[in-house]
Amino acid sequence: MKMRKLGLYSLILVVLLFLFFYPLDSYISKPGGAYDLSPLVEVVGGNDQESGTFNLMTVSIAKANPVSYLFAKFSDERKIMPVQKVRREGENDKEYNIRQRKLMSDSQFNAITVAFDRVGLPVDIQFDGVFVVMVLPNSAADTILEVGDKIRSVDGKNLTESGQFASLISEKKEGDQVGLVIERGDKHLNVAVELKEIPNSEGRIGLGIQFQEDRLLTTQPDVKFSTGEIGGPSAGLMFTLEIMNQLMEEDLTKGYNIAGTGEMLPDGTVGRIGGAEFKVMAASKDGIEIFFAPDDELSEEVRTANPGIKTNYEEAVEAAKKIGTKMKIVPVKTVDDALDYLKQLEPK
């Protein structure tokens, strides 16, 4: 009898472990939270006397298990996302996290440059090597280079300007050995890669990587971020507003708790992001009064190819109506739209 009970308990334990911990080939997204930016962004020596707050919004994304998947099926505050909507093909956990941190870093770069431009302050931008965004499987660089590596030199020639890396590699032919100096974490490594045909490239020869030219930004005053493990580009708009608020004498918040979302592009355009509806839900729960949503333009081609697709602003308005919030949803195409709205806003 005791053995039978033990067997039953063991079976129940196995079933519970499966239900709660077995990873499915999907992700579950849900509302995250609002984070006051004043402790996370510091303009050294800037004005930090805000009567209100600017907030970044997050969405929580986790690997699905059978229980969370079933729960998401019947919840308006959960969304099931196929793995290809979250990760690139062949991307592992480490590479995904590096990409998200890089997107965050780029959003901070653009936020600083746009904010300083809007208040009339100069910035100094210098070339800072080549960042490896992806290494194609079975390519020349596979198993040699890693996502997150920064390439500093090619065959003894230091990379000092834009376009130099692509030019140096394009001069090579199949079978050539290329010597690279790379920065990986706090280490500098010398590696050699024998060039070959890039997979699925119709005969092109190269390393088989996707890369992005990095830049080093210097400002006066200095801007520091303390965003921890938060990743992705969607805080760009709110970073820009917070930086401007600390650079200026006037208080842009005017006493309101303000949040929003949207990638900050170099020209000040607010780019489309994912999870706008969940950010509205989280903002409402956290007492946000004004929410800026990207009013992105969708071409007829995009709408035809994606029936039912909505702009971020349309998603935000729909979510706000669904939850019955009194929070004001404000459409913005550029950072200047947000600034114009704040300019006409009566102080609280």
RAKA-V164413 format. One record per backbone hydrogen bond with DSSP energy under -1.0 kcal/mol. CO is the residue of the C=O (numbers start at 0). NH is the residue of the N-H. Records with the same first field share a line. If there is no record, write none. Layout:
CO = NH, NH
This chain:
0 = 4
1 = 5
2 = 6
3 = 7
4 = 8
5 = 9
6 = 10
7 = 11
8 = 12
9 = 13
10 = 14
11 = 15
12 = 16
13 = 17
14 = 18
15 = 19
16 = 20
17 = 21
18 = 66
23 = 25
24 = 82
25 = 63
26 = 80
27 = 61
28 = 78
29 = 59
32 = 57
34 = 55
36 = 40
39 = 225
41 = 223
42 = 45
47 = 49
52 = 257
53 = 36
55 = 34
57 = 31
59 = 29
61 = 27
63 = 23
64 = 68
65 = 69
66 = 70
67 = 71
68 = 72
70 = 73
71 = 74
78 = 28
80 = 26
81 = 84
82 = 85, 86
87 = 90
91 = 95
92 = 96
93 = 97
94 = 98
95 = 99
96 = 100
97 = 101
98 = 102
99 = 103, 231
100 = 104
101 = 105
102 = 106
103 = 107
104 = 108
105 = 109
106 = 110
107 = 111
108 = 112
109 = 113
110 = 114
111 = 115
112 = 116
113 = 117
114 = 118
115 = 120
123 = 217
125 = 215
128 = 213
129 = 150
130 = 211
131 = 147
133 = 209
135 = 138
140 = 143, 144
145 = 148
148 = 131
149 = 182
150 = 129
151 = 158
152 = 180
153 = 156
156 = 153
160 = 163
162 = 166
163 = 167
164 = 168
165 = 169
168 = 171
172 = 175
175 = 194
177 = 192
178 = 154
179 = 190
180 = 151, 152
181 = 188
182 = 149
183 = 186
186 = 183
188 = 181
190 = 179
192 = 177
194 = 174
195 = 205
197 = 200
203 = 197
205 = 195
206 = 140
207 = 135
209 = 132, 133
211 = 130
213 = 127
215 = 125
217 = 123
221 = 43
223 = 41
226 = 229
232 = 235
233 = 261
234 = 238
235 = 239
236 = 240
237 = 241
238 = 242
239 = 243
240 = 244
241 = 245
242 = 246
243 = 247
245 = 46
252 = 255
253 = 347
255 = 52
256 = 288, 289
257 = 54
258 = 291
261 = 236
262 = 270
264 = 267
267 = 334
268 = 264
270 = 262
274 = 278
275 = 279
276 = 280
277 = 281
278 = 282
279 = 283
280 = 284
281 = 285
282 = 287
283 = 286
288 = 327
289 = 258
290 = 329
291 = 260
292 = 331
293 = 312
298 = 302
299 = 303
300 = 304
301 = 305
305 = 308
310 = 314
311 = 315
312 = 316
313 = 317
314 = 318
315 = 319
316 = 320
317 = 321
318 = 322
319 = 324
327 = 290
329 = 292
331 = 294
332 = 269
333 = 337
334 = 338
335 = 339
336 = 340
337 = 341
338 = 342
339 = 343
